[in-house]
Amino acid sequence: MGEQLDVLGNAVGIKAFDCFCNSHVERTPPFVRIGGDSPLIDPQLIARIAERRGPQYDLVTNVQTRSFPPGQSVEVIRAQCFAGIDAGSLSAWEREHVTLVFYQNPARYRIHNVVSRDPQLARRSLAVDSVEDLRAVEALIVSQSVPAFAASIGSA
């Protein structure tokens, strides 16, 4: 497996984060994970999802049950849980998709999924995974019609 695909190894290998987490893990605040394929992520969506975090959750996300477009995926992760992942026991796929371990182990992790009032939003993709996706995103930027999604968060 190439280092490029080992997202978990790269994230854990960041020495400042790694050292800080290992020595202060119980006091390290939750952090936000946004995929690199999300250049049009709505900053207000990040803020609204982050507001839902609390000590009762290991992961606050809008990904577990998708109701927002790909490219608008937000995960707020409790650092102590992330630092506790046994990287050696993960498959290459799990190391590339670093939060998959949370979703695959719902009895072990406390997950709160934030949903949209309009689940049809999930049918539209704003993720950039191909040249065609990039061109579509560029067109939205040029036309100044980048959509926002924070207002579509449902209650609860």
N, C-alpha and C positions, 0 to 999 in steps of 0.2 A: 504494500500500500504506500503510495507516495505521500509525502508530507502535505502536499496541497489538499488532499482529501481527508487528512487527519485533523479535522477541525478541533476535536476535543484535545488532542495532543498539543496542537498549536495554542489553544486557549489556556490550557493548564501550564504549558511551558513558558508562558509569559512570566518572567521572573518576578517582576514587581507584584503582579496579582497573586502569583503562587506563594511568594514569601508572606505577603500580607494576609492571605487567607489562612495559611498554615499556622501563623502565630496569633492571629486575631479573629479566627473564623466565627467565633460566637458573637463578635461585635461588628462583623463586616455587614454592611447593609445589602439588601437585595440589589441586583443589577438587572438592567434591561438588555435583552438579546433581540437584535434585529438582523435578519438575514442580509447578506451582501447583494442579494438579487432584488432589493427593495428601494430603489432610488427615489421613489415618490411617497415614501412612508409619511403619513399624516402626523406631524408632531403633536397635535392636540389629541389624536387617538392614543399615542404613547402615554401622554399625561393622564388621560382619563382612565386607561387601563392600570397604570401605575398607582393611581389613587385607590384602587381596589385591593392593593396588597395589604397584608397584615400578618401577624405572627401565627395565625391559624392556617396559613397557606404556604406551601413550598413553591408553588408555581401559580401565577395568575397569567392567563393566556386568552387569546381569541382564536386559538388554533385547534384545540381538542375537538370541538365540534365547529367546523368551519362555517361561518356566516358572514365573514368579511372576505374581500378579494385576496387571492394570493398576491403578495407584494405589500400587504397591509398586516402582516403577521407580527404580533407583539408578544413577547414572553418576559415576565418579570420573575426572576428566579432568586430564591433564598440562597445566598452564597454558601451557607453551611451545608445545605443539601447538595449543591453542585460540587463542593470540595470533597464531599463524601462518596462521590461516584467512584467505583472501582474500575478505573480505565482499563486495567489488564483483563477484565472479564468481558469486555465489550467486543462486538464484532466490528469489522471494518465499516459496515453500513451505519452502525450505532455511533462509531467515532466520528463519522462524517456528519451525521445528523444528531448533534450533541444533546438535544433534549428528548430524543426518542425514548430514552430509558425512563423518563418520567411517565410518558403516555403508555408505555408497555407495562408499567407497574403501578396501576392506580390504587392498589391496596397499600402500597408502601409510601406513596407520596400524596399529599393533600393538594389537589388541583382545583382551582376555581376558573371556570371558563366564562368569559365575557361574550355575550351574544349580541348580534345586531337585531334591531326591530325589523329589518328587512333581509331575511336570509338569502334572497335572490342576488344580493350583492356578491356572494361567493362565486357566482357564475362568471364574473368579469375578472380577468387577471391583469394585475399591474406589475407582476414580477418580470424581471429581465433574465431570460434563460436562453435567448436566441437573438440573432441579428434582427429578425422580424419584431420581436418584443422591444428591442432597443429603438427601432424606428417608430413604433407605436408610442412609446414613452416620449421620444423626442417631439413627436407631433403634438402630444398633449401640452408639453412645455412651450413650444413655439406658439400654439394657439391660446396659451394662457388659460387652459381649461383643465388644470390638474384637480381632480376631485378630492373632497375632504370627507372623512367618515366619522369623526368623533360624535357628531350629533345623532348618528344612527345607533348608538349604544342603547340597548334596552335597559330597563330597570332590573335590579337584582344583582 
